[in-house]
Amino acid sequence: GESVGLHLPTLSVQEGDNSIINCAYSNSASDYFIWYKQESGKGPQFIIDIRSNMDKRQGQRVTVLLNKTVKHLSLQIAATQPGDSAVYFCAENVTGGGADGLTFGKGTHLIIQP
Amino acid sequence: DAEITQSPRHKITETGRQVTLACHQTWNHNNMFWYRQDLGHGLRLIHYSYGVQDTNKGEVSDGYSVSRSNTEDLPLTLESAASSQTSVYFCASSESGGAISDTQYFGPGTRLTVL
C-alpha cells in the first residue's frame, strides 16, 4: 500500500471557513514532510514544509501540524478563498535516503463553495 | 527569474516511436527528477539525477531513460512509446547535492498521448 496516504479524496468547504487536509504516513524514519498544491493543468507548487524536530510550522494562512506518535500530518488553511481550490499532496522524505525516500500521497481535492 | 521549463507542453505520438521530453532549469540545482502523474497513482518517480553524468532509476523506470550532460537539462526519452506511457510528465529540481532533503520545484508538465 501507499506509504503516504490521505484520509479523504475530496474535501468541500465554504468560502471563508478553515480547511484541514489530513495525511497519514507509515515510515517512522521519515524526517521531512512537504505539502504541495496543484491547480488544474499546472505542476505541483510548494506550500510549506516541516522537519521531524518540529510539531508545528506556520506560513501565510497555512499551518502544518506533525504528530510523529501517530504518524499524522495535516495542513490547515485559514479563511479559504476561491483560489485555494486545488489538489493538495503531502510528501515524505528520509534525509539521506536518496530519491527512493521521497513518497507522495495521491492527493486531496479541495473544493471551495461560495 | 530562475525557473524550470518543460517542452513540449503537449505531445501526441504513435506506439513504437521514440519520444524525448525536455526539462530545463535555471536555478543551478544539482538534483533533477522526472515523475509521471496518473489518476489513482499520484506522482511516481521515473528517474533522477544528483548531478552531471549521474542518473538513477526510480520506481517506474522501465521504458524510460535520461541523460545529464549539464546542470541545466535532464531530457527524458521513451525509447519505444507504449500506450501505457500515456500520462502527464513532470520535471522537478532541488538544491541539495547527494540527498533529497530539500524542496523540489516542479515544471508545468507535459501531457503525452501515445496512440
gemmi code that builds the backbone of each chain (N, CA, C; Angstrom):
import gemmi

chains = {
    "A": [
        ("GLY", (0.813, -1.189, 0.000), (0.000, 0.000, 0.000), (0.854, 1.250, 0.000)),
        ("GLU", (0.226, 2.387, -0.046), (0.894, 3.677, -0.090), (1.571, 3.949, 1.240)),
        ("SER", (2.810, 4.419, 1.159), (3.499, 4.839, 2.371), (2.883, 6.108, 2.907)),
        ("VAL", (2.429, 6.960, 2.003), (1.809, 8.216, 2.409), (0.410, 8.235, 1.822)),
        ("GLY", (-0.583, 8.481, 2.592), (-1.950, 8.474, 2.069), (-2.761, 9.598, 2.658)),
        ("LEU", (-3.908, 9.826, 2.111), (-4.805, 10.891, 2.543), (-6.120, 10.276, 2.946)),
        ("HIS", (-6.725, 10.830, 4.031), (-7.941, 10.230, 4.538), (-9.115, 10.461, 3.609)),
        ("LEU", (-9.204, 11.622, 2.938), (-10.343, 11.948, 2.114), (-9.869, 12.366, 0.738)),
        ("PRO", (-10.429, 11.796, -0.310), (-10.021, 12.226, -1.647), (-10.582, 13.585, -2.035)),
        ("THR", (-11.733, 13.976, -1.489), (-12.352, 15.261, -1.794), (-12.808, 15.927, -0.508)),
        ("LEU", (-12.548, 17.221, -0.401), (-12.974, 18.000, 0.742), (-13.659, 19.256, 0.236)),
        ("SER", (-14.889, 19.466, 0.646), (-15.647, 20.628, 0.223), (-15.886, 21.541, 1.413)),
        ("VAL", (-15.519, 22.826, 1.280), (-15.683, 23.771, 2.381), (-16.277, 25.071, 1.850)),
        ("GLN", (-16.891, 25.815, 2.736), (-17.451, 27.117, 2.378), (-16.337, 28.159, 2.356)),
        ("GLU", (-16.466, 29.054, 1.409), (-15.522, 30.167, 1.335), (-15.497, 30.905, 2.667)),
        ("GLY", (-14.296, 31.179, 3.148), (-14.156, 31.866, 4.427), (-13.932, 30.934, 5.603)),
        ("ASP", (-14.332, 29.666, 5.450), (-14.116, 28.697, 6.522), (-12.660, 28.223, 6.511)),
        ("ASN", (-12.285, 27.560, 7.590), (-10.961, 26.954, 7.645), (-11.020, 25.529, 7.080)),
        ("SER", (-9.956, 25.124, 6.433), (-9.866, 23.775, 5.866), (-8.768, 23.003, 6.572)),
        ("ILE", (-9.018, 21.729, 6.744), (-7.984, 20.849, 7.295), (-7.857, 19.636, 6.386)),
        ("ILE", (-6.682, 19.447, 5.853), (-6.400, 18.304, 4.989), (-5.443, 17.393, 5.733)),
        ("ASN", (-5.776, 16.117, 5.764), (-5.008, 15.167, 6.567), (-4.168, 14.232, 5.714)),
        ("CYS", (-3.134, 13.724, 6.341), (-2.226, 12.813, 5.659), (-1.655, 11.854, 6.691)),
        ("ALA", (-1.639, 10.568, 6.354), (-1.035, 9.568, 7.220), (0.208, 9.017, 6.535)),
        ("TYR", (1.215, 8.737, 7.322), (2.414, 8.125, 6.755), (2.790, 6.922, 7.606)),
        ("SER", (3.528, 6.013, 6.996), (3.819, 4.760, 7.697), (5.300, 4.573, 8.004)),
        ("ASN", (6.169, 5.367, 7.369), (7.602, 5.193, 7.571), (8.061, 6.034, 8.765)),
        ("SER", (8.335, 5.391, 9.862), (8.732, 6.110, 11.066), (10.093, 6.785, 10.914)),
        ("ALA", (10.852, 6.402, 9.874), (12.157, 7.024, 9.639), (12.036, 8.345, 8.876)),
        ("SER", (10.857, 8.651, 8.343), (10.672, 9.895, 7.597), (10.907, 11.082, 8.514)),
        ("ASP", (11.678, 12.060, 8.021), (12.009, 13.192, 8.871), (11.781, 14.539, 8.190)),
        ("TYR", (11.208, 14.497, 7.014), (10.946, 15.754, 6.305), (9.652, 15.590, 5.543)),
        ("PHE", (8.777, 16.576, 5.655), (7.446, 16.474, 5.066), (7.127, 17.768, 4.332)),
        ("ILE", (6.459, 17.599, 3.200), (6.154, 18.750, 2.353), (4.690, 18.705, 1.961)),
        ("TRP", (4.087, 19.855, 1.870), (2.755, 19.978, 1.276), (2.883, 20.733, -0.047)),
        ("TYR", (2.229, 20.160, -1.069), (2.182, 20.791, -2.377), (0.736, 21.077, -2.757)),
        ("LYS", (0.566, 22.121, -3.551), (-0.732, 22.475, -4.109), (-0.637, 22.353, -5.622)),
        ("GLN", (-1.605, 21.684, -6.221), (-1.604, 21.553, -7.670), (-2.923, 22.026, -8.247)),
        ("GLU", (-2.863, 23.099, -8.996), (-4.037, 23.602, -9.693), (-4.164, 22.897, -11.035)),
        ("SER", (-5.360, 22.907, -11.566), (-5.644, 22.192, -12.803), (-4.715, 22.643, -13.926)),
        ("GLY", (-4.048, 21.680, -14.550), (-3.191, 21.983, -15.688), (-1.823, 22.537, -15.337)),
        ("LYS", (-1.494, 22.531, -14.038), (-0.210, 23.070, -13.612), (0.581, 22.038, -12.820)),
        ("GLY", (1.850, 22.317, -12.609), (2.684, 21.452, -11.797), (2.468, 21.716, -10.326)),
        ("PRO", (2.833, 20.755, -9.470), (2.721, 20.967, -8.028), (3.538, 22.176, -7.576)),
        ("GLN", (2.970, 22.910, -6.659), (3.613, 24.123, -6.144), (3.859, 23.963, -4.652)),
        ("PHE", (5.067, 24.213, -4.224), (5.429, 24.098, -2.816), (4.585, 25.048, -1.963)),
        ("ILE", (4.054, 24.536, -0.851), (3.305, 25.377, 0.074), (4.096, 25.597, 1.345)),
        ("ILE", (4.410, 24.499, 2.007), (5.069, 24.589, 3.299), (5.713, 23.248, 3.604)),
        ("ASP", (6.751, 23.264, 4.397), (7.394, 22.017, 4.798), (7.623, 22.014, 6.307)),
        ("ILE", (7.960, 20.854, 6.815), (8.243, 20.733, 8.245), (9.208, 19.575, 8.455)),
        ("ARG", (10.119, 19.748, 9.368), (11.052, 18.683, 9.703), (10.597, 18.001, 10.982)),
        ("SER", (11.094, 16.822, 11.209), (10.581, 15.998, 12.296), (10.953, 16.512, 13.676)),
        ("ASN", (11.833, 17.497, 13.758), (12.170, 18.063, 15.071), (11.181, 19.164, 15.474)),
        ("MET", (10.151, 19.343, 14.654), (9.117, 20.326, 14.938), (7.762, 19.626, 14.925)),
        ("ASP", (6.779, 20.202, 15.602), (5.430, 19.657, 15.506), (4.443, 20.650, 14.902)),
        ("LYS", (4.907, 21.855, 14.647), (4.022, 22.856, 14.053), (4.872, 23.884, 13.314)),
        ("ARG", (4.344, 24.280, 12.175), (5.006, 25.354, 11.438), (3.948, 26.177, 10.732)),
        ("GLN", (4.113, 27.481, 10.775), (3.098, 28.359, 10.186), (3.653, 29.149, 9.019)),
        ("GLY", (2.784, 29.324, 8.033), (3.114, 30.194, 6.928), (2.015, 31.221, 6.784)),
        ("GLN", (1.904, 31.760, 5.617), (0.850, 32.740, 5.383), (-0.472, 32.010, 5.153)),
        ("ARG", (-1.368, 32.078, 6.081), (-2.686, 31.423, 6.072), (-2.617, 29.906, 6.139)),
        ("VAL", (-1.449, 29.342, 6.191), (-1.332, 27.881, 6.284), (-0.531, 27.485, 7.516)),
        ("THR", (-0.925, 26.343, 8.066), (-0.222, 25.765, 9.206), (-0.085, 24.277, 8.960)),
        ("VAL", (1.080, 23.740, 9.192), (1.276, 22.303, 9.094), (1.526, 21.772, 10.505)),
        ("LEU", (0.832, 20.700, 10.828), (0.982, 20.036, 12.116), (1.518, 18.631, 11.899)),
        ("LEU", (2.462, 18.249, 12.701), (3.065, 16.928, 12.597), (2.924, 16.203, 13.922)),
        ("ASN", (2.313, 15.042, 13.892), (2.181, 14.204, 15.077), (2.933, 12.908, 14.799)),
        ("LYS", (4.151, 12.830, 15.290), (5.003, 11.678, 14.998), (4.526, 10.441, 15.736)),
        ("THR", (3.832, 10.623, 16.832), (3.364, 9.478, 17.620), (2.410, 8.610, 16.814)),
        ("VAL", (1.508, 9.278, 16.089), (0.530, 8.540, 15.290), (0.816, 8.655, 13.806)),
        ("LYS", (1.969, 9.189, 13.471), (2.385, 9.332, 12.064), (1.310, 10.047, 11.250)),
        ("HIS", (1.003, 11.243, 11.667), (-0.057, 12.011, 11.028), (0.414, 13.432, 10.739)),
        ("LEU", (0.039, 13.890, 9.581), (0.407, 15.224, 9.108), (-0.868, 15.923, 8.666)),
        ("SER", (-0.996, 17.190, 8.970), (-2.172, 17.909, 8.493), (-1.780, 19.290, 7.982)),
        ("LEU", (-2.594, 19.764, 7.069), (-2.433, 21.112, 6.521), (-3.698, 21.888, 6.837)),
        ("GLN", (-3.549, 22.988, 7.529), (-4.681, 23.838, 7.849), (-4.592, 25.104, 7.004)),
        ("ILE", (-5.681, 25.417, 6.330), (-5.751, 26.636, 5.539), (-6.800, 27.537, 6.179)),
        ("ALA", (-6.396, 28.714, 6.579), (-7.320, 29.635, 7.241), (-8.076, 30.470, 6.220)),
        ("ALA", (-9.344, 30.719, 6.521), (-10.169, 31.619, 5.705), (-10.036, 31.301, 4.218)),
        ("THR", (-10.463, 30.114, 3.856), (-10.253, 29.653, 2.485), (-10.877, 30.596, 1.461)),
        ("GLN", (-10.176, 30.692, 0.346), (-10.586, 31.576, -0.746), (-10.789, 30.736, -2.011)),
        ("PRO", (-11.480, 31.262, -2.984), (-11.675, 30.501, -4.232), (-10.363, 30.025, -4.843)),
        ("GLY", (-9.317, 30.812, -4.703), (-8.018, 30.440, -5.264), (-7.352, 29.269, -4.565)),
        ("ASP", (-7.930, 28.835, -3.454), (-7.384, 27.680, -2.741), (-7.870, 26.370, -3.336)),
        ("SER", (-8.839, 26.438, -4.226), (-9.334, 25.226, -4.877), (-8.211, 24.573, -5.667)),
        ("ALA", (-7.907, 23.342, -5.325), (-6.784, 22.642, -5.965), (-6.712, 21.245, -5.369)),
        ("VAL", (-5.770, 20.470, -5.880), (-5.448, 19.194, -5.259), (-4.213, 19.400, -4.393)),
        ("TYR", (-4.271, 18.904, -3.173), (-3.177, 19.066, -2.227), (-2.520, 17.711, -1.975)),
        ("PHE", (-1.199, 17.695, -2.120), (-0.422, 16.483, -1.911), (0.492, 16.649, -0.704)),
        ("CYS", (0.583, 15.606, 0.090), (1.657, 15.568, 1.065), (2.761, 14.668, 0.528)),
        ("ALA", (3.959, 14.895, 0.974), (5.092, 14.074, 0.578), (6.010, 13.908, 1.776)),
        ("GLU", (6.651, 12.763, 1.848), (7.557, 12.500, 2.957), (8.913, 12.098, 2.419)),
        ("ASN", (9.913, 12.307, 3.238), (11.276, 12.014, 2.828), (12.088, 11.547, 4.026)),
        ("VAL", (13.042, 10.673, 3.723), (14.028, 10.266, 4.712), (15.342, 10.925, 4.322)),
        ("THR", (15.835, 11.849, 5.112), (17.072, 12.556, 4.796), (18.212, 11.558, 4.619)),
        ("GLY", (18.886, 11.669, 3.471), (19.976, 10.751, 3.191), (19.515, 9.439, 2.616)),
        ("GLY", (18.199, 9.315, 2.453), (17.671, 8.055, 1.952), (17.652, 7.975, 0.444)),
        ("GLY", (18.097, 9.041, -0.212), (18.082, 9.030, -1.664), (16.709, 9.332, -2.204)),
        ("ALA", (16.598, 9.343, -3.497), (15.338, 9.715, -4.133), (14.240, 8.724, -3.793)),
        ("ASP", (14.595, 7.473, -3.543), (13.566, 6.497, -3.212), (12.898, 6.818, -1.887)),
        ("GLY", (13.481, 7.696, -1.103), (12.882, 8.034, 0.172), (11.779, 9.056, 0.049)),
        ("LEU", (11.607, 9.654, -1.096), (10.574, 10.667, -1.284), (9.324, 10.001, -1.821)),
        ("THR", (8.242, 10.112, -1.068), (6.986, 9.466, -1.443), (5.858, 10.472, -1.386)),
        ("PHE", (5.040, 10.473, -2.425), (3.897, 11.383, -2.491), (2.613, 10.627, -2.201)),
        ("GLY", (1.688, 11.296, -1.540), (0.345, 10.779, -1.411), (-0.419, 11.004, -2.697)),
        ("LYS", (-1.623, 10.452, -2.773), (-2.395, 10.523, -4.007), (-3.125, 11.844, -4.163)),
        ("GLY", (-3.278, 12.605, -3.123), (-3.878, 13.918, -3.239), (-5.282, 14.027, -2.689)),
        ("THR", (-5.623, 15.198, -2.206), (-6.981, 15.546, -1.774), (-7.439, 16.734, -2.582)),
        ("HIS", (-8.632, 16.603, -3.171), (-9.166, 17.690, -3.959), (-9.976, 18.611, -3.052)),
        ("LEU", (-9.502, 19.833, -2.873), (-10.205, 20.811, -2.049), (-11.110, 21.662, -2.929)),
        ("ILE", (-12.392, 21.661, -2.603), (-13.378, 22.431, -3.359), (-13.907, 23.533, -2.465)),
        ("ILE", (-13.864, 24.758, -2.931), (-14.348, 25.903, -2.166), (-15.713, 26.315, -2.716)),
        ("GLN", (-16.703, 26.241, -1.859), (-18.057, 26.621, -2.275), (-18.343, 28.068, -1.884)),
        ("PRO", (-19.007, 28.807, -2.768), (-19.282, 30.230, -2.468), (-20.314, 30.380, -1.370)),
    ],
    "B": [
        ("ASP", (13.971, 35.854, -13.770), (13.795, 34.987, -12.614), (14.147, 33.551, -12.982)),
        ("ALA", (14.742, 32.842, -12.018), (15.046, 31.441, -12.243), (13.751, 30.643, -12.375)),
        ("GLU", (13.811, 29.581, -13.153), (12.597, 28.810, -13.389), (12.954, 27.425, -13.901)),
        ("ILE", (11.904, 26.617, -14.028), (12.041, 25.292, -14.618), (10.994, 25.168, -15.712)),
        ("THR", (11.413, 24.805, -16.895), (10.511, 24.724, -18.033), (10.542, 23.330, -18.630)),
        ("GLN", (9.430, 23.000, -19.274), (9.307, 21.709, -19.951), (8.789, 21.936, -21.368)),
        ("SER", (9.258, 21.111, -22.287), (8.738, 21.187, -23.650), (8.798, 19.804, -24.298)),
        ("PRO", (7.822, 19.508, -25.170), (6.642, 20.334, -25.416), (5.661, 20.266, -24.262)),
        ("ARG", (4.642, 21.078, -24.253), (3.611, 21.015, -23.221), (2.594, 19.920, -23.537)),
        ("HIS", (2.415, 19.647, -24.805), (1.519, 18.584, -25.250), (2.185, 17.830, -26.392)),
        ("LYS", (2.023, 16.497, -26.381), (2.636, 15.685, -27.433), (1.743, 14.478, -27.695)),
        ("ILE", (1.481, 14.244, -28.977), (0.774, 13.035, -29.392), (1.721, 12.239, -30.278)),
        ("THR", (1.876, 10.972, -29.975), (2.780, 10.139, -30.754), (2.149, 8.770, -30.967)),
        ("GLU", (2.833, 7.956, -31.753), (2.319, 6.628, -32.043), (3.142, 5.565, -31.322)),
        ("THR", (2.514, 4.463, -31.074), (3.182, 3.334, -30.440), (4.437, 2.953, -31.210)),
        ("GLY", (5.526, 2.752, -30.474), (6.777, 2.328, -31.069), (7.738, 3.453, -31.411)),
        ("ARG", (7.264, 4.662, -31.416), (8.134, 5.799, -31.756), (8.978, 6.208, -30.553)),
        ("GLN", (10.129, 6.777, -30.840), (10.968, 7.337, -29.783), (10.527, 8.778, -29.523)),
        ("VAL", (10.420, 9.109, -28.250), (9.969, 10.442, -27.854), (10.925, 10.991, -26.795)),
        ("THR", (11.278, 12.255, -26.916), (12.109, 12.900, -25.902), (11.393, 14.131, -25.368)),
        ("LEU", (11.297, 14.175, -24.049), (10.702, 15.314, -23.364), (11.822, 16.121, -22.723)),
        ("ALA", (11.770, 17.418, -22.917), (12.839, 18.283, -22.423), (12.486, 18.905, -21.080)),
        ("CYS", (13.517, 19.082, -20.259), (13.390, 19.778, -18.976), (14.612, 20.661, -18.802)),
        ("HIS", (14.372, 21.927, -18.479), (15.460, 22.896, -18.347), (15.217, 23.759, -17.128)),
        ("GLN", (16.230, 23.844, -16.247), (16.089, 24.684, -15.058), (17.251, 25.664, -14.978)),
        ("THR", (16.927, 26.851, -14.496), (17.935, 27.910, -14.430), (18.283, 28.265, -12.986)),
        ("TRP", (17.965, 27.366, -12.040), (18.319, 27.595, -10.640), (19.704, 27.105, -10.294)),
        ("ASN", (20.344, 26.395, -11.230), (21.630, 25.783, -10.956), (21.520, 24.712, -9.865)),
        ("HIS", (20.374, 24.042, -9.828), (20.151, 22.964, -8.868), (20.918, 21.708, -9.279)),
        ("ASN", (21.448, 21.020, -8.263), (22.138, 19.764, -8.535), (21.166, 18.638, -8.871)),
        ("ASN", (20.075, 18.559, -8.127), (19.142, 17.432, -8.272), (18.062, 17.732, -9.289)),
        ("MET", (17.788, 16.752, -10.137), (16.670, 16.858, -11.074), (15.943, 15.530, -11.111)),
        ("PHE", (14.626, 15.611, -11.371), (13.761, 14.433, -11.274), (12.735, 14.427, -12.405)),
        ("TRP", (12.300, 13.246, -12.747), (11.162, 13.078, -13.651), (10.116, 12.209, -12.954)),
        ("TYR", (8.870, 12.686, -12.992), (7.729, 11.958, -12.448), (6.671, 11.802, -13.534)),
        ("ARG", (5.850, 10.807, -13.356), (4.621, 10.728, -14.126), (3.460, 10.773, -13.159)),
        ("GLN", (2.375, 11.363, -13.634), (1.197, 11.502, -12.792), (-0.001, 10.901, -13.499)),
        ("ASP", (-0.604, 9.932, -12.859), (-1.778, 9.250, -13.394), (-2.856, 9.218, -12.329)),
        ("LEU", (-4.109, 9.230, -12.771), (-5.229, 9.155, -11.832), (-5.109, 7.885, -11.001)),
        ("GLY", (-5.263, 8.037, -9.710), (-5.212, 6.891, -8.813), (-3.828, 6.505, -8.355)),
        ("HIS", (-2.799, 7.132, -8.950), (-1.430, 6.789, -8.567), (-0.644, 7.970, -8.024)),
        ("GLY", (-1.128, 9.151, -8.173), (-0.362, 10.298, -7.727), (0.895, 10.461, -8.553)),
        ("LEU", (1.937, 11.000, -7.933), (3.214, 11.220, -8.605), (4.124, 10.022, -8.363)),
        ("ARG", (4.668, 9.481, -9.451), (5.585, 8.353, -9.328), (6.909, 8.703, -9.986)),
        ("LEU", (7.985, 8.386, -9.294), (9.319, 8.766, -9.739), (9.812, 7.839, -10.846)),
        ("ILE", (10.293, 8.427, -11.938), (10.787, 7.652, -13.078), (12.309, 7.531, -13.026)),
        ("HIS", (12.982, 8.662, -13.074), (14.440, 8.725, -12.995), (14.816, 9.986, -12.246)),
        ("TYR", (16.057, 10.013, -11.753), (16.545, 11.209, -11.100), (18.050, 11.307, -11.252)),
        ("SER", (18.560, 12.503, -10.970), (19.991, 12.762, -11.140), (20.455, 13.683, -10.023)),
        ("TYR", (21.607, 13.348, -9.461), (22.179, 14.184, -8.405), (23.209, 15.173, -8.963)),
        ("GLY", (23.514, 15.066, -10.244), (24.483, 15.969, -10.840), (24.874, 15.493, -12.221)),
        ("VAL", (25.771, 16.247, -12.839), (26.206, 15.928, -14.200), (26.789, 14.512, -14.248)),
        ("GLN", (26.365, 13.779, -15.246), (26.803, 12.399, -15.513), (26.228, 11.396, -14.504)),
        ("ASP", (25.392, 11.844, -13.602), (24.761, 10.931, -12.640), (23.299, 10.716, -12.997)),
        ("THR", (22.888, 9.457, -13.119), (21.472, 9.139, -13.326), (21.126, 7.905, -12.501)),
        ("ASN", (19.871, 7.857, -12.053), (19.411, 6.766, -11.210), (17.978, 6.399, -11.564)),
        ("LYS", (17.647, 5.120, -11.377), (16.295, 4.659, -11.675), (15.384, 4.904, -10.484)),
        ("GLY", (14.168, 5.289, -10.794), (13.149, 5.439, -9.778), (12.200, 4.265, -9.758)),
        ("GLU", (11.030, 4.508, -9.230), (10.040, 3.450, -9.028), (9.531, 2.836, -10.334)),
        ("VAL", (9.381, 3.657, -11.385), (8.762, 3.197, -12.633), (9.651, 3.530, -13.834)),
        ("SER", (10.869, 3.039, -13.826), (11.859, 3.432, -14.831), (11.807, 2.621, -16.132)),
        ("ASP", (11.138, 1.474, -16.133), (11.132, 0.631, -17.339), (10.558, 1.373, -18.526)),
        ("GLY", (11.313, 1.360, -19.654), (10.848, 2.002, -20.872), (11.275, 3.453, -20.999)),
        ("TYR", (11.995, 3.946, -19.983), (12.446, 5.334, -19.976), (13.960, 5.406, -19.763)),
        ("SER", (14.569, 6.472, -20.271), (15.975, 6.723, -19.989), (16.198, 8.226, -19.878)),
        ("VAL", (17.270, 8.596, -19.174), (17.636, 10.004, -19.031), (19.141, 10.126, -19.195)),
        ("SER", (19.575, 11.325, -19.471), (20.995, 11.638, -19.524), (21.202, 13.029, -18.934)),
        ("ARG", (22.342, 13.237, -18.300), (22.623, 14.531, -17.666), (24.005, 14.988, -18.118)),
        ("SER", (24.025, 15.774, -19.174), (25.287, 16.246, -19.739), (25.665, 17.628, -19.210)),
        ("ASN", (24.707, 18.308, -18.604), (24.989, 19.604, -17.990), (24.056, 19.781, -16.791)),
        ("THR", (24.272, 20.843, -16.043), (23.477, 21.069, -14.834), (22.034, 21.411, -15.155)),
        ("GLU", (21.813, 22.123, -16.250), (20.508, 22.715, -16.511), (19.464, 21.748, -17.083)),
        ("ASP", (19.899, 20.673, -17.756), (18.956, 19.866, -18.530), (18.937, 18.398, -18.125)),
        ("LEU", (17.737, 17.831, -18.120), (17.579, 16.393, -17.908), (16.491, 15.901, -18.861)),
        ("PRO", (16.840, 15.588, -20.101), (15.835, 15.089, -21.041), (15.414, 13.658, -20.709)),
        ("LEU", (14.127, 13.410, -20.891), (13.556, 12.079, -20.660), (13.210, 11.467, -22.005)),
        ("THR", (13.719, 10.265, -22.265), (13.474, 9.591, -23.540), (12.657, 8.329, -23.339)),
        ("LEU", (11.621, 8.194, -24.149), (10.860, 6.958, -24.245), (11.381, 6.258, -25.487)),
        ("GLU", (12.081, 5.161, -25.317), (12.765, 4.511, -26.428), (11.780, 3.983, -27.471)),
        ("SER", (10.693, 3.405, -27.011), (9.669, 2.859, -27.903), (8.329, 3.059, -27.187)),
        ("ALA", (7.672, 4.148, -27.520), (6.483, 4.559, -26.766), (5.396, 3.482, -26.768)),
        ("ALA", (4.769, 3.323, -25.611), (3.669, 2.376, -25.445), (2.451, 3.119, -24.914)),
        ("SER", (1.261, 2.565, -25.181), (0.030, 3.243, -24.741), (-0.005, 3.409, -23.223)),
        ("SER", (0.652, 2.508, -22.504), (0.707, 2.604, -21.043), (1.515, 3.805, -20.565)),
        ("GLN", (2.239, 4.437, -21.476), (3.028, 5.604, -21.124), (2.277, 6.912, -21.376)),
        ("THR", (1.035, 6.806, -21.790), (0.173, 7.985, -21.845), (-0.005, 8.513, -20.434)),
        ("SER", (0.396, 9.766, -20.206), (0.411, 10.302, -18.857), (0.773, 11.784, -18.915)),
        ("VAL", (0.773, 12.399, -17.743), (1.321, 13.747, -17.610), (2.677, 13.611, -16.918)),
        ("TYR", (3.693, 14.211, -17.511), (5.055, 14.076, -17.013), (5.515, 15.401, -16.406)),
        ("PHE", (6.071, 15.293, -15.200), (6.575, 16.476, -14.508), (8.062, 16.323, -14.229)),
        ("CYS", (8.755, 17.394, -14.484), (10.154, 17.505, -14.129), (10.251, 18.365, -12.868)),
        ("ALA", (11.231, 18.076, -12.036), (11.421, 18.853, -10.817), (12.913, 18.992, -10.531)),
        ("SER", (13.257, 19.976, -9.729), (14.657, 20.136, -9.324), (14.727, 20.569, -7.872)),
        ("SER", (15.853, 20.294, -7.248), (16.073, 20.735, -5.869), (17.542, 21.037, -5.682)),
        ("GLU", (17.832, 21.738, -4.572), (19.146, 22.356, -4.442), (20.234, 21.432, -3.912)),
        ("SER", (19.906, 20.597, -2.943), (20.954, 19.849, -2.251), (21.631, 18.849, -3.154)),
        ("GLY", (22.868, 18.558, -2.864), (23.569, 17.538, -3.615), (23.660, 16.265, -2.812)),
        ("GLY", (23.297, 15.145, -3.392), (23.528, 13.851, -2.762), (22.414, 13.339, -1.886)),
        ("ALA", (21.460, 14.173, -1.516), (20.369, 13.687, -0.666), (19.163, 14.564, -0.892)),
        ("ILE", (18.015, 13.949, -0.859), (16.806, 14.732, -1.097), (16.226, 15.124, 0.246)),
        ("SER", (16.623, 16.234, 0.732), (16.023, 16.720, 1.960), (15.485, 18.125, 1.777)),
        ("ASP", (15.546, 18.649, 0.580), (15.089, 19.992, 0.323), (13.943, 19.994, -0.672)),
        ("THR", (13.288, 21.093, -0.715), (12.079, 21.217, -1.514), (12.360, 20.990, -2.989)),
        ("GLN", (11.480, 20.254, -3.623), (11.532, 20.091, -5.068), (10.597, 21.096, -5.714)),
        ("TYR", (11.073, 21.716, -6.775), (10.280, 22.685, -7.526), (9.937, 22.070, -8.881)),
        ("PHE", (8.669, 22.164, -9.228), (8.153, 21.441, -10.390), (7.964, 22.337, -11.599)),
        ("GLY", (8.137, 21.729, -12.769), (7.795, 22.376, -14.018), (6.306, 22.301, -14.277)),
        ("PRO", (5.850, 22.867, -15.390), (4.412, 22.934, -15.687), (3.829, 21.633, -16.218)),
        ("GLY", (4.682, 20.684, -16.603), (4.187, 19.391, -17.065), (4.109, 19.267, -18.578)),
        ("THR", (4.195, 18.020, -19.029), (3.995, 17.675, -20.442), (2.944, 16.579, -20.504)),
        ("ARG", (1.890, 16.844, -21.256), (0.851, 15.827, -21.434), (1.186, 15.014, -22.667)),
        ("LEU", (1.473, 13.726, -22.471), (1.847, 12.833, -23.569), (0.746, 11.822, -23.819)),
        ("THR", (0.356, 11.726, -25.080), (-0.629, 10.731, -25.503), (0.018, 9.809, -26.514)),
        ("VAL", (-0.043, 8.511, -26.234), (0.519, 7.507, -27.143), (-0.642, 6.729, -27.762)),
        ("LEU", (-0.786, 6.857, -29.072), (-1.913, 6.214, -29.767), (-1.537, 4.846, -30.321)),
    ],
}
model = gemmi.Model(1)
for chain_id, residues in chains.items():
    chain = gemmi.Chain(chain_id)
    for i, (resn, *xyz) in enumerate(residues, 1):
        res = gemmi.Residue()
        res.name, res.seqid = resn, gemmi.SeqId(i, " ")
        for name, pos in zip(("N", "CA", "C"), xyz):
            atom = gemmi.Atom()
            atom.name, atom.element = name, gemmi.Element(name[0])
            atom.pos, atom.b_iso = gemmi.Position(*pos), 0.0
            res.add_atom(atom)
        chain.add_residue(res)
    model.add_chain(chain)
structure = gemmi.Structure()
structure.add_model(model)
structure.setup_entities()
